Each structure stands twice: as C-alpha cells, then as structure tokens.
Amino acid sequence: MTRNTRTTGDSALNAARRARELRALGDDPQVDVLVIGGGVTGAGAALDAAARGLRTVLVERHDLAFGTSRWSSKLVHGGLRYLASGQVGIAHESAVERGILMRRTAPHLVRPLPQLVPLLPQIRPSQRTLIRAGFVAGDALRRSAGTPPALLPRARRVAAAEALRLAPTVRRAGLRGGLQAWDGQLVDDARLVVALARTAAAAGATVLTRVEAIAVQGNSATLRDTLTGATLDLRAGAVVNATGVWADTVDESIELRPSRGTHLVFDAAAFGGLTASLTVPVPGSISRFVFALPAPHGRVYLGLTDEDAPGPIPDEPKPSESEIDFLLDTINQALREPLTRGDIRGSFAGLRPLLKTAEDSTADISRKHAVLHSPSGIITIVGGKLTTYRRMAEDAIDAAVARVGIAAGPCRTRRLPLVGAVSGAARDRLAIPPLLIERYGSAASVVLSADPSSREPVAPGIDVTAAEFAYGISHEGALTPEDLLDRRTRIGLVAEDRAAALPAAEKLFD
Ligand SMILES: Cc1cc2nc3c(=O)[nH]c(=O)nc-3n(C[C@H](O)[C@H](O)[C@H](O)COP(=O)(O)OP(=O)(O)OC[C@H]3O[C@@H](n4cnc5c(N)ncnc54)[C@H](O)[C@@H]3O)c2cc1C
C-alpha cells in the first residue's frame, strides 16, 4: 500500500482532479482512512490523517462546508462562555486552539476582533461586575494558552467616546463607556474549510465532493458519485464519521439533539461603520449575549439564538419568526435608532451537532466533542466547535490509528500552515490589496495574475471579481454556480446580490 508523506503537493481542487482521482480509486479501492463529511471536522480529520502519511479519502455528498460549518458566527473563541459554566478544560482547549489558528495555521483567515459591551443604564451593577470578571478570566485564559497581548490585547474599560467610535449607532443617553475584550474572527467559516481541504489535498488526501457514503461499515463504504449515480465499493482500515448533525444517518447508534442558531444580515450602514463585535447581554441571563459582527461584502451579522430543533434535518435550516424578534428586540435595547424588519437584508440558521444528554435546554448542553466507537467499528467525531476542529481531528485520527494498528506518524497539524497562510513581515511585503490577502493569503498573487479583464466586479457594488470566481473553479473545487455564490464567497446571503451575481457565475460553467 502506498504511504504518502507529502505536504507540499498540488493543493488545487477542480473537476479534472476529481474525475482523475475517482478513476484511480476505482482501480485501487483500498485506503487507510475514509473520512465522511466535508465540514470543518471532516476536512480537519482528512488533513490530520494525510499529514501522518496515511492514504486518505474525504467524501462530501454536496460541497465543502455545505452543512453547519458555513452557518456559524465565524468567531474563533477563547472559550469564555465555557468558563461561565465551570468547563475550565474546554475553555482552555479553545484558547489554545485559537492561538494555533491565529499564529501558525491560518493567520490570514483569522483577525483580532474587539468585543464591546456598552455600559448602558439597563446593565445592572451585578451584571457589569460579572462581565468584567469574565473578561479578566478571558485574559487569564489567553495568557495560559501562550497568546501574547500584542496579538489579542488585554481587556479594559473604554470611555464613551471610544465606545461610540467602535459602535457608532449605540445609544448615547446614559452611556457610561464600555467594557472591551478581544477574540478571533474568521474572514469566513466556509473559507477555512476550503483551505483545510486544499491543504489535505496537498498532503496527499483524495478530496471528493458530490460523493455520498452509503452502506457504511467500520471497514468499508459504498461511494456514490451524485453527479453520475456511479458507485464504487471502498475498503478502509478505519472509517471516520464526521457528518455533524447527520451523524446518526451514517451510524444509527449515535443520538443527537440538534440546536438551531440564527443570524440576521444587515448592510454595514445600518450599524454606521461598526468595527467591533457589539455585544449586548440578554436580559435575565448572565452568560448569553446578542452580538453584531462586522462581516465581508459590507455587511453585519446579528446573532445568536439557541433553540431546540427536533425532527428531520433540513439541508438549509430556516430562522423562526420568534428568533428574528428576539434578536431585533435585544440589540435595539442598545441602539439609538431601533432597527426594524425592513432593515434586514438576509438571514441564516445552522444546527449545532450536540450529543443528546439529560439537560433541559440545548444552551446547557456541553460543547465538548466526543469520539464514539460504534459496534460496527465506525469512529464518529461529533460535538465540539469550529475553533477546536484541529483537536477534534487529532483525537479522531488517534482513535483510527489505535483501532486498526495502522503504522502512522505523529499528529503534525499544530505546526502545519494551511494553504495561503502568511503573517507578519511576509504579509506586509505582499503588494496585494488587504481584502484579497484576507480571503486567499499568499495565494492571492495567483488570483491577481489573472487576465486584467477579469478584475471587474461580478456585479455592480459587489466586492468580488470574475478572477475570484475563476479561481474558485480552478483551485477551490467549486463545481456549480451555487458553490461560488454560497460557499467560496458569501454573496448568496443577500437574495438581491445573489440574483445580480448569478449570471457571472453561470457564465463560467457554460
Ligand atoms: C449558529 C451556529 C453558530 C456557531 N458559531 C460558532 C463560532 O462562532 N465559533 C465556533 O468555534 N463554532 C461555532 N459553531 C459550531 C460549529 O459551527 C460546528 O461545531 C461545526 O461547524 C460543525 O462542523 P462539522 O464538520 O462537524 O459538521 P458540518 O459542517 O455539518 O459537516 C458535515 C458534512 O457532512 C456531509 N454529509 C452528511 N452525510 C454524508 C454522507 N452520507 N456522505 C458524505 N457526506 C455527508 C454534509 O453534507 C456536511 O457538509 C456554531 C454553530 C452554529 C449552529
């Protein structure tokens, strides 16, 4: 069996490579590890396995980041929320993983984001004391994880003028400054997944989108090409189920209790040039907040809810009316001019893949991840969160290696930069617009080298060029216009923008 230890191979994913690799797999359908699910967990697991020198296949039945991994708040958390519920271990793990992402693996995709809690009259002194104590504990977590204050500054109190500079639409009457802390923010969650999958491909993994795993067992699965209907029977040393909220459809011994989280999308102008996460405590709660986040394409995302979501899992979950009211009512308490439904440009909702427990509320279920072994031998990795994907992947592949006794190297992902990773002086030297560096890192030079005629926006007022769409197809595995609009970029979050950019995306597939 071939052992592969490359990490600098070709990272470009595209239709030609997919066809070639499917053919090769048909000729030799025996691999070390099959990973099912192309979200952040599966892409991370495929990278971990391939970087250990294992012959690895990742299959995703739709597109990379088709599931929960594109509906997150796009925050790389230090784990403060978990401290509030006494989960010190998971909080520390989050802070460590945040540091790894920001310093080594994806510094181009994660930026420091100030978090501002405006001190308005409705915040009671006891609430203020708790928030301040939480921020101090957040600093301690950052220190314990070895993340320097030069990257994520210390929490502090800011004057009213500074609070208004960060969040210009905050109510002035009674504003007594703000509490400010720092966390990490992804340029986009789907772009992290694409970068992971491409890095896995460069390390030798076979990454196949629009390929579904059916009839899955501990050492085999049937792979169905959803574009042609063709199938092939794959044998694997270990099978890792990383299908998130669909985990119980692959392995029926898994019991989940999904919880829905909703965000609303606004034009940045509705928040007057917000440059921080405007964070407003939910009345009556000491650990829940609603926050408005500056987002790509000139937008602001407002989240977040936590609702039990029983029943069949939809491909695209939808926000409920009561979630929309809750988000607007909570943020409006902090704004000078209330926002209305008329200001909303779009919305999105995702389902958290939480394990079933005896807790009353989904908000109380631990976000800790779990590696589960089913009677058939399938290894399922579930729970957790985007921030800790790397640790989840490491635990899953450790379990795979141990189960079948495959000869493999140690986990290498702590120090393995993702495709495009660039920071510090090397980043400063790139003569490339910052917007493109945030999206593509050092690989932006390839996007920029495209024909000058393709540097025009894909539609008026949209900050994405035809060259970026073309790169999505040649290097990032986009196989349809939807992949370009809804995952390689997030144009699709606003229906009007999506309609305007659709012809440019369709033209590239003519
Ligand atoms: C609203 C919300 C906000 C969040 N915000 C944050 C945040 O700010 N920071 C953070 O760290 N975490 C956050 N999280 C958590 C984080 O988003 C999830 O934990 C993570 O994205 C789950 O990723 P996953 O890869 O496990 O699942 P998914 O992303 O759902 O991936 C599973 C994939 O498996 C595929 N699949 C299913 N069945 C098959 C099959 N039979 N064959 C092939 N493929 C299959 C699906 O198509 C899907 O793409 C948030 C979650 C939600 C819901």
The ligand as an ORCA input file, in Angstrom:
! r2SCAN-3c Opt
* xyz 0 1
  C     -25.447     29.058     14.580
  C     -24.124     28.487     14.951
  C     -23.068     29.333     15.281
  C     -21.827     28.797     15.606
  N     -20.809     29.665     15.838
  C     -19.576     29.168     16.111
  C     -18.493     30.074     16.278
  O     -18.626     31.288     16.149
  N     -17.287     29.533     16.564
  C     -17.097     28.191     16.696
  O     -15.987     27.786     17.011
  N     -18.100     27.301     16.479
  C     -19.331     27.771     16.174
  N     -20.372     26.913     15.940
  C     -20.120     25.469     15.941
  C     -19.557     24.986     14.602
  O     -20.102     25.709     13.529
  C     -19.840     23.494     14.400
  O     -19.456     22.789     15.553
  C     -19.083     22.930     13.203
  O     -19.243     23.746     12.067
  C     -19.558     21.519     12.891
  O     -18.833     21.069     11.781
  P     -18.907     19.588     11.248
  O     -17.865     19.445     10.207
  O     -18.861     18.658     12.411
  O     -20.361     19.451     10.613
  P     -20.883     20.011      9.212
  O     -20.269     21.297      8.873
  O     -22.375     19.982      9.258
  O     -20.359     18.954      8.151
  C     -20.945     17.695      7.955
  C     -20.926     17.401      6.471
  O     -21.224     16.033      6.260
  C     -21.870     15.926      4.989
  N     -22.525     14.606      4.929
  C     -23.580     14.185      5.663
  N     -23.870     12.895      5.363
  C     -22.974     12.496      4.417
  C     -22.765     11.271      3.715
  N     -23.529     10.187      3.930
  N     -21.774     11.205      2.788
  C     -20.973     12.284      2.561
  N     -21.143     13.489      3.211
  C     -22.123     13.580      4.132
  C     -22.806     17.117      4.986
  O     -23.215     17.461      3.686
  C     -21.958     18.192      5.669
  O     -21.283     19.025      4.738
  C     -21.634     27.412     15.617
  C     -22.690     26.551     15.288
  C     -23.924     27.086     14.944
  C     -25.038     26.181     14.561
*
